[in-house]
Amino acid sequence: MLATPGDGFSSDEVEAVLNPPSAQWTPIHDYDEVHIGALEPGPKYLTFMGRVVNFYDQVKPSKRPEAAQGCLKIMIGDDTGAVTVRLWYANPDYETHLGQLVTVWTMHISHGEQSSLAPNAAPLFTSIFPERERSCHIVFHQNSDNGTMCKKPYRCKDTQTIPGLMTLRNFTDGGYDVDYCKVLVCVKSIGARKKYTNKNGNTSELISMGVFDDTAEASLTLYGAVCGSTSHWQPSHTVLLISNPGWRIDRMAKLSLNANTRIDVDPDMADALWLRSLAQRLTKKEHINPPWPSEIFDTEEAETASVRILYTLADIDEFARANPKERFMGYISVLITELNIVTIFRRQMLMSTECCGIPLYANSTTGKCKQCDKHVPLRINPKIIGPIIDETGQISSGKLIFSDTAWEQLLGRTPEQLVNTDLEVLRYLEQRLLFLRVSLGFGCDGVGEVGRLCIWCVKM
């Protein structure tokens, strides 16, 4: 059998030269490391790092073996700006997702604001073809950091609100007309992948997701290669900062991605931490009457402190968002707008607690658990107090945790005396407290285990 003549190189050796593995790439020039915001148009060997905030796979099949078969248009961002990377490829082996850390080496930056080469949100772009050009390269990091690098959103200051940031409710009510609008949402649910046929007759994929914040819910639809990003997201945990979204307003906002949209995944900002904490509290069943957290707050020190701070409800909300891990104590001056003492007394629910996951109600200071048959102490039902308000906000009924001392100061009697009070006296007490302005000494645990305002004293 005659051997086939060749040039002395095996097929593996030829493939290694034509398509060198990325692990073998070493820089052949000196590259200046810069932030994305410092990039300027012109030829220069540069390297920069950022997170994938948008991308689109533009497939362009060619019969020529050495030609590119497609282009990944990737928007990469950090806290200084965004840049478009046009990544040409012969083999579609690149796997990326939103939020992935990326490092790019290139030798030229161009300006594409007046063309279709780059969107307005990231007008500077670089075009690279690592499989053919040895002077450029890109690395999609998998486990190179602990998830903290380049997580700061663009123009985010620790002490300031991000320009253009609004709630979903404000966005739905007309905020979508604001230039560079942004919404901060948490993933609520992730739907199944569906296939559809676009206008060009090509088959692609889409995923519809539910997202929400503390004011409203919306849907977010992803198309094409971006759909793979959802496998890295977790409902009630992943937070998305969406800038310049595509939108359609129906009964709820329907968001999507366009060329100028930027999505920061789990951004490093206080509001994102607060929203994630809210989402996790909503997913777990709340205790109907949590005990007073005596081990968390030092009420004696707060009572004798030389400086006593009076907050508004808006101040508490703002401080808790800006300092989510900090505990603080102070006072609020509020009006009691509703009381339900008589109604709850008639329903035999004046006292309450929870045992074995089962709510217990009674008009006595102890109750028997139907699960473990133990007698457990009951506390005053917080639902007897309706919404409380001040000039800046409102707290819903049942959302405050009163200490035993605070209950006695507000109602003028101990729990034992309260359950033995006549109905007519309870009706008089309810009328006496209605629309009464009181000062409440409170403690706030931020995003800790409590998650509610804890009232330790009441001053009439």
Order of alpha helices (4+ residues) and beta strands (2+ residues): alpha-beta-beta-beta-beta-beta-beta-beta-beta-alpha-beta-beta-beta-beta-beta-beta-beta-beta-alpha-alpha-beta-alpha-beta-alpha-beta-beta-beta-beta-beta-beta-beta-beta-alpha-alpha-alpha-beta-beta
